[in-house]
């Protein structure tokens, strides 16, 4: 029994839910619903936001949580309080998929497949069944279980039998897979997996992978760079979802007619009173590594769309603008100058004033004061203008791109994580490459993993032609390699993956203290690892550990002390 399919706990069944987790020795919970959807309660929040809480005889303490764009990972310290004494605590991981829409199915199976892989990675082989729930525990729950089962069958038997598998599991729990959309989504996920497989890489294997991609004499089973990129160019552009950008009133607002935003994620402006079609701008919301709609990919403003550009920056609270083109390239206009050289300039209802202009190694940093005239409100916007990118080709080296990405991230941390407006000329090639690299490098820092192919594929599903050329695609790989080379000592990844698993006992009398960092070495399946240490222990470092991670561990230990203090006052 690999899974337990369950309904989302209700307030009066939360204690039963945790008792089931304990009795079945489950170490992983898969949650496929949000707490509320369309203002309707779907699941009771059966975990504390911080500190710890007791559900029946089971005490649950929050150890850690990580929010990503498609799912959230929460780690709980779970301890059963029996009449004959308190049991040894256990570590339980909840993976909460947050990208399933209120109705229907996810737009793309990419996020679900990444989520499924993460579930497989975190679940210990010696633990009990994985508990899977949505709201009723049949529709989404069944969809997840079937996708997992069919991928396993694909490996074991080189075939799939969705109908037969669904028929069998419906004998175990009725109504698993509720709609034809869910049934169709299973096939979409399996086709995605069959066509593209697992393209994720550990940073330690990046150099070898690049050698294979550039080895023209490689055997046929080695996919070259051009062939890998060709799979992306074969993706269908959803022209039926470009209705607004193709309206006659909006066509003149597009710099390049082949690059028009999709209707489902286009940036919508407030309609000007009495003026039809004034809510359109050629711009698309793009997901970041941790946050949906973190970027706005847009074209370089035209002379007649500058006020729309500043309206977008104002209405969507952008504090950062990234410009990746020059105003003119090879005697062709690529972008209208939408900021003043000195003093201030008015564009429609907005006044833009230059407050500072600093030239860095590869980019200019401008501070612009944006004033909205009707309300006389102001906002400081930082303009990052990258100078090292030719219209044809790629930058000579990757360090400049690493530097500007770091500068933008620092600005975001200081100003709040509102959308970052990114543009080149058409808003696809260089823009897509910048956004792809931002997401890839963020994941490398957080997980020591990268997936250039799926990152770019995901961008192309959100805006056509993102990362336009094979040279730009190759540049993504090269910049990551440069990043690894520059920061390998800090990351501890020279010649290996991220620093090995770090464990420590309970010298500070905390009950649930365990931290694991990705390693290539196999983790012991000894069942004793399922129970966390309860006796005072010592901090254990692996070779190559660096000061940055020691500081990180100290921070984590401090959090545990706070958690323990919170628990002591809760019954």
PyMOL commands that set and color helices and strands:
alter all, ss='L'
color gray80, all
select helices_A, chain A and resi 14-23+110-122+139-157+162-172+180-196+203-213+225-233+239-241+248-251+263-265+306-315+399-415+429-447+452-460+470-491+527-530+547-568
alter helices_A, ss='H'
color red, helices_A
select strands_A, chain A and resi 3-6+28-31+36-37+40-41+52-55+58-67+71-82+85-86+90-97+130-133+201-202+266-268+280-286+295-298+320-323+328-329+332-333+344-347+350-359+363-372+377-386+420-423+449-450+503-504+539-540
alter strands_A, ss='S'
color yellow, strands_A
deselect
rebuild
show_as cartoon
